[in-house]
Amino acid sequence: MCTVTLEYNQSNALARRKLAALLATGLFVQKTASHSEEQLHDSNNHPTKEELKAHRELRDAVLEHSRKTMSPIIARYL
């Protein structure tokens, strides 16, 4: 289990609908952060080496997938 924090413009109707759709899938649950969790995040803003490595791996995988799926579309317009 992991925690994902989303920041969005609450006055944006599209953002609210997308959030509602995510929550409606049942794959995500909304919880409020306790005061102690907020203090932990405030005092520890630097990611660990493992978090950085995981982020880089995810970024590289997303970019590779994007290159593979967008190449035919881009080539069509060149």
C-alpha positions as a printed NumPy array, in Angstrom:
array([[  0.   ,   0.   ,   0.   ],
       [  1.236,   3.492,  -0.754],
       [ -0.043,   7.017,  -0.357],
       [ -0.549,   9.329,  -3.31 ],
       [ -1.021,  13.026,  -2.681],
       [ -2.946,  14.997,  -5.274],
       [ -3.041,  18.747,  -5.538],
       [ -5.68 ,  20.287,  -7.764],
       [ -7.715,  23.435,  -8.235],
       [-10.917,  22.736,  -6.304],
       [-12.795,  25.328,  -8.333],
       [-12.014,  23.433, -11.562],
       [-15.024,  21.275, -12.436],
       [-13.018,  18.938, -14.668],
       [-10.487,  18.276, -11.899],
       [-13.281,  17.488,  -9.443],
       [-14.943,  15.102, -11.94 ],
       [-11.657,  13.306, -12.629],
       [-11.019,  12.911,  -8.895],
       [-14.552,  11.61 ,  -8.376],
       [-14.045,   9.13 , -11.231],
       [-10.81 ,   7.868,  -9.654],
       [-12.478,   7.411,  -6.297],
       [-15.51 ,   5.741,  -7.895],
       [-13.34 ,   2.939,  -9.312],
       [-12.828,   1.634,  -5.79 ],
       [ -9.1  ,   1.308,  -6.432],
       [ -8.389,   4.439,  -4.403],
       [ -9.639,   5.67 ,  -1.06 ],
       [ -9.565,   9.195,   0.253],
       [ -8.099,   9.811,   3.661],
       [ -7.185,  12.945,   5.518],
       [ -3.631,  13.434,   6.711],
       [ -3.187,  13.456,  10.452],
       [ -1.222,  16.236,  12.061],
       [  1.709,  13.929,  12.839],
       [  1.927,  12.795,   9.2  ],
       [  2.009,  16.408,   8.049],
       [  4.84 ,  17.162,  10.47 ],
       [  6.753,  14.131,   9.235],
       [  6.439,  15.267,   5.621],
       [  7.402,  18.845,   6.504],
       [ 10.538,  17.821,   8.374],
       [ 11.64 ,  15.25 ,   5.795],
       [ 11.373,  16.869,   2.369],
       [ 14.343,  15.045,   0.868],
       [ 13.651,  11.717,  -0.874],
       [ 15.745,   8.685,  -0.004],
       [ 18.118,   7.072,  -2.502],
       [ 15.629,   4.24 ,  -2.988],
       [ 12.82 ,   6.703,  -3.724],
       [ 15.004,   8.545,  -6.233],
       [ 15.935,   5.287,  -7.946],
       [ 12.291,   4.184,  -8.106],
       [ 11.285,   7.578,  -9.492],
       [ 13.97 ,   7.423, -12.202],
       [ 12.942,   3.887, -13.175],
       [  9.292,   4.904, -13.424],
       [ 10.177,   8.048, -15.4  ],
       [ 12.315,   6.04 , -17.842],
       [  9.572,   3.434, -18.295],
       [  6.947,   6.11 , -18.969],
       [  9.187,   7.897, -21.477],
       [ 10.001,   4.643, -23.271],
       [  6.311,   3.728, -23.475],
       [  5.526,   7.207, -24.766],
       [  8.185,   6.942, -27.473],
       [  6.844,   3.575, -28.609],
       [  3.199,   4.581, -28.726],
       [  3.602,   8.085, -30.139],
       [  6.153,   7.291, -32.876],
       [  3.598,   6.107, -35.46 ],
       [  1.335,   9.067, -34.755],
       [  4.141,  11.612, -35.067],
       [  5.503,   9.911, -38.199],
       [  2.091,  10.276, -39.844],
       [  2.361,  14.069, -39.663],
       [  5.99 ,  14.422, -40.771]])
